[in-house]
Amino acid sequence: MWSVLAEAQREQHRRAEAQRKAAATQQREYERAQREAQRTAARGEREALKAYQQGRESDAARRTAELDERVAELRGVLATGLAGRGFALTDRPGDALPPFDPGPLGVPVPMPDQNWYLVPPLTGPQAYQPAARRQWDEQSAHARARFEYDWQAAWAAEQQRQRQLADYRAQYDAWAAERRRLLAGQADQAGRLAERLRAGEAAAVAEYFEAVIDWREDWPDGFPADGETSWDADTRRLVVRWELPPYEVVPAVGRYRYVRSDDREDEVARPAAQRKELYREVLAQCALRVLAEVFRADTGGLIASVGLNGVVVAPDPATGQHGDRCLLAVEVDRETFAGLALDRVAPLDCLVDALGGRLSARPEKADTVTAVPAAATFAADEDEPDLFAMDPLEFEKLIAELFRRRGFRTSTTDRSGDEGVDVLAEDPDPITGGKIVIQAKRYRHTVSPSAVRDLESTMRHQGANRGILVTTSGFGPGSHRHVKDKPLTLVDGPMLLALLREHGLPGRLGPAVPAQRGPSAVELSPGQNTVLPDGEVRVRFRAGGADADLTLLLLGPDGKVRRDEDFVFYHQPGAEGGAVVLQPADRSATVLTGRLPAAVTRVAVSVNLDTDGDATCADLVDPAVELASGTGRWVFRPPTDPAVSAMLVAELYRHPADGWKLRAVGQGWSDGLAGLARDHGVDVA
């Protein structure tokens, strides 16, 4: 008995153990299945995340590729223009009218076929069964009714199609007749224009070449591609005003980058120096392309030379009014331009060096250059008047005419009672306009601050909104400090010349010196010197990358300025009655060594970088100072020293035996313009 009980207990224990093992096995299988499910889910999430991230990266790469395509398009502006065919009066796109195409209306509506509706006949025993026969009769009657309905609907649709087709054909015939009439009129106009061109009519020449520069539509997006022309028949000179693209056409973004860790897309900015240099290259390409299309279209040899002013429409700092800001100017004769291999040139070098053009050093800030004069303003052999020698009344009339052309209503005052007002002007703008008093100072010396204070008093006495002081010379630092944050505008000699050129008015400061094309420039090394011919020395600084200004200092034997007026810079662009004149916008200057007083023994030419930033000379791209005098030309490439932000690049100095000489220098100051000015005796307090 006890053995039976023991066996029963053992059996019960075995069953319990088996159940426990089975439960444990089941639990392990469940846990293994859970882990596998988790691994599968994690794998799916990783794959989904990877696919998502790859998609974002692909999107960033695609947008970057679009930026690269845009840059390539900008770099190909000139090449695209050269690849196209030239303009001709016989070009009338769309002369061949497209044939009449009725489209879907030309397809007749299909009519239903009665055979499609026949009910299969009864066969066999069904043919003799009354019920089957009645059903067949009903189906046949329904089929006939359906056929008649569909046929009537198709017939109505066909009638409507034919009416619509007739209307559409009538519309096409009317359009074609009008188009033929317009084309015939265009052909007639082209024929008459050709006759006027052969007759040398000035208006016809201007009209023809305006059509030339407007007809192409393959300029990149964002390019105004719009121009105006004027023609001087006596000199066979065409002047083109061409609207340039704004700085924004060059993408500010260099590339797009997807950051996986933060799941965001970053815009990586295009380097500022690269963007500015690309913009200058685009402007140069625009100029060369317009010139190429004009000369290519001149199959009759009408043009002897072309002047091009490239402008953007932007606020004028002198008046606050929107108007043309000339960023580039070039004038070239047919023979010179024909000698260019435009498909192989570097656009910037070609425009500036080969053609002698002027391109703003900072076009992104709309800094201007002197525009080429408008056509047909003066006879070819007539000298422009010297503003210094002009009769005072004539000078005031010239200033009045200048502001009249700028959109103001102007009048000169009676000299016996002008009360300090030479020209009264009225801005007709109902919001920003009002009365303006203008004083015209035909000076050779720097205008004193007292004259600026007198203008302010006169403006208040006259109840004017604004005062403008125009001079042929310049203003000192005190004058510029006085007008800060006041409704007063100072127009110095170089700015006056630029405004006169912009509006087609005559004028020069001092003796006229014709532009000359000399031999190739001689490269100077630091410390090297050369003898200068007597007369005029022309200086220009050229560089890409960081912003930089050209300044000059008139120094005595002690290496110091004699007074603040000897410091020639942006706000004081002239000295010694026009013996030294600075053009800040295009970083050029003219020095008439023969008119400098004996007390001036050196003229220091320096370059200083924008004091608002932390740029150094290392941020300049291909800097060069170019000098010319008589038939001589020299170029000095200063070092790009990362430790300095102002540099004395060259100096003109008196030599006891050789007269005036030129020396390349390259000396820098780490504290910028302040250090350079301080070491040369300029009060920078």
Secondary structure in CASP SS format (residue, H / E / C, confidence):
PFRMAT SS
TARGET T0000
AUTHOR 0000-0000-0000
METHOD secondary structure of the structure
MODEL  1
M C 1.00
W H 1.00
S H 1.00
V H 1.00
L H 1.00
A H 1.00
E H 1.00
A H 1.00
Q H 1.00
R H 1.00
E H 1.00
Q H 1.00
H H 1.00
R H 1.00
R H 1.00
A H 1.00
E H 1.00
A H 1.00
Q H 1.00
R H 1.00
K H 1.00
A H 1.00
A H 1.00
A H 1.00
T H 1.00
Q H 1.00
Q H 1.00
R H 1.00
E H 1.00
Y H 1.00
E H 1.00
R H 1.00
A H 1.00
Q H 1.00
R H 1.00
E H 1.00
A H 1.00
Q H 1.00
R H 1.00
T H 1.00
A H 1.00
A H 1.00
R H 1.00
G H 1.00
E H 1.00
R H 1.00
E H 1.00
A H 1.00
L H 1.00
K H 1.00
A H 1.00
Y H 1.00
Q H 1.00
Q H 1.00
G H 1.00
R H 1.00
E H 1.00
S H 1.00
D H 1.00
A H 1.00
A H 1.00
R H 1.00
R H 1.00
T H 1.00
A H 1.00
E H 1.00
L H 1.00
D H 1.00
E H 1.00
R H 1.00
V H 1.00
A H 1.00
E H 1.00
L H 1.00
R H 1.00
G C 1.00
V H 1.00
L H 1.00
A H 1.00
T H 1.00
G H 1.00
L H 1.00
A H 1.00
G C 1.00
R C 1.00
G C 1.00
F C 1.00
A C 1.00
L C 1.00
T C 1.00
D C 1.00
R C 1.00
P C 1.00
G C 1.00
D C 1.00
A C 1.00
L C 1.00
P C 1.00
P C 1.00
F C 1.00
D C 1.00
P C 1.00
G H 1.00
P H 1.00
L H 1.00
G H 1.00
V C 1.00
P C 1.00
V C 1.00
P C 1.00
M C 1.00
P C 1.00
D C 1.00
Q H 1.00
N H 1.00
W H 1.00
Y H 1.00
L C 1.00
V C 1.00
P C 1.00
P C 1.00
L C 1.00
T C 1.00
G H 1.00
P H 1.00
Q H 1.00
A H 1.00
Y H 1.00
Q C 1.00
P H 1.00
A H 1.00
A H 1.00
R H 1.00
R H 1.00
Q H 1.00
W H 1.00
D H 1.00
E H 1.00
Q H 1.00
S H 1.00
A H 1.00
H H 1.00
A H 1.00
R H 1.00
A H 1.00
R H 1.00
F H 1.00
E H 1.00
Y H 1.00
D H 1.00
W H 1.00
Q H 1.00
A H 1.00
A H 1.00
W H 1.00
A H 1.00
A H 1.00
E H 1.00
Q H 1.00
Q H 1.00
R H 1.00
Q H 1.00
R H 1.00
Q H 1.00
L H 1.00
A H 1.00
D H 1.00
Y H 1.00
R H 1.00
A H 1.00
Q H 1.00
Y H 1.00
D H 1.00
A H 1.00
W H 1.00
A H 1.00
A H 1.00
E H 1.00
R H 1.00
R H 1.00
R H 1.00
L H 1.00
L H 1.00
A H 1.00
G H 1.00
Q H 1.00
A H 1.00
D H 1.00
Q H 1.00
A H 1.00
G H 1.00
R H 1.00
L H 1.00
A H 1.00
E H 1.00
R H 1.00
L H 1.00
R H 1.00
A C 1.00
G C 1.00
E C 1.00
A H 1.00
A H 1.00
A H 1.00
V H 1.00
A H 1.00
E H 1.00
Y H 1.00
F H 1.00
E H 1.00
A H 1.00
V H 1.00
I H 1.00
D H 1.00
W C 1.00
R C 1.00
E C 1.00
D C 1.00
W C 1.00
P C 1.00
D C 1.00
G C 1.00
F C 1.00
P C 1.00
A C 1.00
D E 1.00
G E 1.00
E E 1.00
T E 1.00
S E 1.00
W E 1.00
D E 1.00
A C 1.00
D C 1.00
T C 1.00
R C 1.00
R E 1.00
L E 1.00
V E 1.00
V E 1.00
R E 1.00
W E 1.00
E E 1.00
L C 1.00
P C 1.00
P C 1.00
Y H 1.00
E H 1.00
V H 1.00
V C 1.00
P C 1.00
A C 1.00
V E 1.00
G E 1.00
R E 1.00
Y E 1.00
R E 1.00
Y E 1.00
V E 1.00
R C 1.00
S C 1.00
D C 1.00
D C 1.00
R E 1.00
E E 1.00
D E 1.00
E E 1.00
V E 1.00
A E 1.00
R C 1.00
P C 1.00
A H 1.00
A H 1.00
Q H 1.00
R H 1.00
K H 1.00
E H 1.00
L H 1.00
Y H 1.00
R H 1.00
E H 1.00
V H 1.00
L H 1.00
A H 1.00
Q H 1.00
C H 1.00
A H 1.00
L H 1.00
R H 1.00
V H 1.00
L H 1.00
A H 1.00
E H 1.00
V H 1.00
F H 1.00
R H 1.00
A H 1.00
D C 1.00
T C 1.00
G C 1.00
G C 1.00
L C 1.00
I C 1.00
A C 1.00
S E 1.00
V E 1.00
G E 1.00
L E 1.00
N E 1.00
G E 1.00
V E 1.00
V E 1.00
V E 1.00
A E 1.00
P E 1.00
D C 1.00
P C 1.00
A C 1.00
T C 1.00
G C 1.00
Q C 1.00
H E 1.00
G E 1.00
D E 1.00
R E 1.00
C E 1.00
L E 1.00
L E 1.00
A E 1.00
V E 1.00
E E 1.00
V E 1.00
D E 1.00
R H 1.00
E H 1.00
T H 1.00
F H 1.00
A H 1.00
G C 1.00
L C 1.00
A C 1.00
L C 1.00
D C 1.00
R C 1.00
V C 1.00
A C 1.00
P H 1.00
L H 1.00
D H 1.00
C H 1.00
L H 1.00
V H 1.00
D H 1.00
A H 1.00
L C 1.00
G C 1.00
G C 1.00
R E 1.00
L E 1.00
S C 1.00
A C 1.00
R C 1.00
P H 1.00
E H 1.00
K H 1.00
A C 1.00
D C 1.00
T C 1.00
V C 1.00
T C 1.00
A C 1.00
V C 1.00
P C 1.00
A C 1.00
A C 1.00
A C 1.00
T C 1.00
F C 1.00
A C 1.00
A C 1.00
D C 1.00
E C 1.00
D C 1.00
E C 1.00
P C 1.00
D E 1.00
L H 1.00
F H 1.00
A H 1.00
M C 1.00
D C 1.00
P H 1.00
L H 1.00
E H 1.00
F H 1.00
E H 1.00
K H 1.00
L H 1.00
I H 1.00
A H 1.00
E H 1.00
L H 1.00
F H 1.00
R H 1.00
R H 1.00
R C 1.00
G C 1.00
F C 1.00
R E 1.00
T E 1.00
S E 1.00
T E 1.00
T C 1.00
D C 1.00
R H 1.00
S H 1.00
G H 1.00
D C 1.00
E C 1.00
G C 1.00
V C 1.00
D C 1.00
V E 1.00
L E 1.00
A E 1.00
E E 1.00
D E 1.00
P C 1.00
D C 1.00
P C 1.00
I C 1.00
T C 1.00
G C 1.00
G E 1.00
K E 1.00
I E 1.00
V E 1.00
I E 1.00
Q E 1.00
A E 1.00
K E 1.00
R C 1.00
Y C 1.00
R C 1.00
H C 1.00
T C 1.00
V E 1.00
S C 1.00
P H 1.00
S H 1.00
A H 1.00
V H 1.00
R H 1.00
D H 1.00
L H 1.00
E H 1.00
S H 1.00
T H 1.00
M H 1.00
R H 1.00
H H 1.00
Q H 1.00
G C 1.00
A C 1.00
N C 1.00
R E 1.00
G E 1.00
I E 1.00
L E 1.00
V E 1.00
T E 1.00
T C 1.00
S C 1.00
G C 1.00
F E 1.00
G C 1.00
P H 1.00
G H 1.00
S H 1.00
H H 1.00
R H 1.00
H H 1.00
V H 1.00
K C 1.00
D C 1.00
K C 1.00
P C 1.00
L E 1.00
T E 1.00
L E 1.00
V E 1.00
D C 1.00
G H 1.00
P H 1.00
M H 1.00
L H 1.00
L H 1.00
A H 1.00
L H 1.00
L H 1.00
R H 1.00
E H 1.00
H C 1.00
G C 1.00
L C 1.00
P C 1.00
G C 1.00
R E 1.00
L C 1.00
G C 1.00
P C 1.00
A C 1.00
V C 1.00
P C 1.00
A C 1.00
Q C 1.00
R C 1.00
G C 1.00
P C 1.00
S C 1.00
A C 1.00
V E 1.00
E E 1.00
L E 1.00
S C 1.00
P C 1.00
G C 1.00
Q C 1.00
N E 1.00
T E 1.00
V E 1.00
L C 1.00
P C 1.00
D C 1.00
G C 1.00
E E 1.00
V E 1.00
R E 1.00
V E 1.00
R E 1.00
F E 1.00
R E 1.00
A E 1.00
G E 1.00
G E 1.00
A C 1.00
D C 1.00
A E 1.00
D E 1.00
L E 1.00
T E 1.00
L E 1.00
L E 1.00
L E 1.00
L E 1.00
G C 1.00
P C 1.00
D C 1.00
G C 1.00
K C 1.00
V E 1.00
R C 1.00
R C 1.00
D H 1.00
E H 1.00
D H 1.00
F E 1.00
V E 1.00
F E 1.00
Y C 1.00
H C 1.00
Q E 1.00
P C 1.00
G E 1.00
A E 1.00
E H 1.00
G H 1.00
G H 1.00
A C 1.00
V E 1.00
V E 1.00
L E 1.00
Q E 1.00
P C 1.00
A C 1.00
D C 1.00
R C 1.00
S E 1.00
A E 1.00
T E 1.00
V E 1.00
L E 1.00
T H 1.00
G H 1.00
R H 1.00
L C 1.00
P C 1.00
A C 1.00
A C 1.00
V C 1.00
T C 1.00
R E 1.00
V E 1.00
A E 1.00
V E 1.00
S E 1.00
V E 1.00
N E 1.00
L E 1.00
D C 1.00
T C 1.00
D C 1.00
G C 1.00
D C 1.00
A C 1.00
T C 1.00
C H 1.00
A H 1.00
D H 1.00
L E 1.00
V E 1.00
D E 1.00
P E 1.00
A E 1.00
V E 1.00
E E 1.00
L E 1.00
A E 1.00
S E 1.00
G C 1.00
T C 1.00
G E 1.00
R E 1.00
W E 1.00
V E 1.00
F E 1.00
R C 1.00
P C 1.00
P C 1.00
T C 1.00
D C 1.00
P C 1.00
A C 1.00
V C 1.00
S C 1.00
A E 1.00
M E 1.00
L E 1.00
V E 1.00
A E 1.00
E E 1.00
L E 1.00
Y E 1.00
R E 1.00
H E 1.00
P C 1.00
A C 1.00
D C 1.00
G E 1.00
W E 1.00
K E 1.00
L E 1.00
R E 1.00
A E 1.00
V E 1.00
G E 1.00
Q E 1.00
G E 1.00
W E 1.00
S C 1.00
D C 1.00
G H 1.00
L H 1.00
A H 1.00
G H 1.00
L H 1.00
A H 1.00
R H 1.00
D H 1.00
H C 1.00
G C 1.00
V C 1.00
D C 1.00
V C 1.00
A C 1.00
END
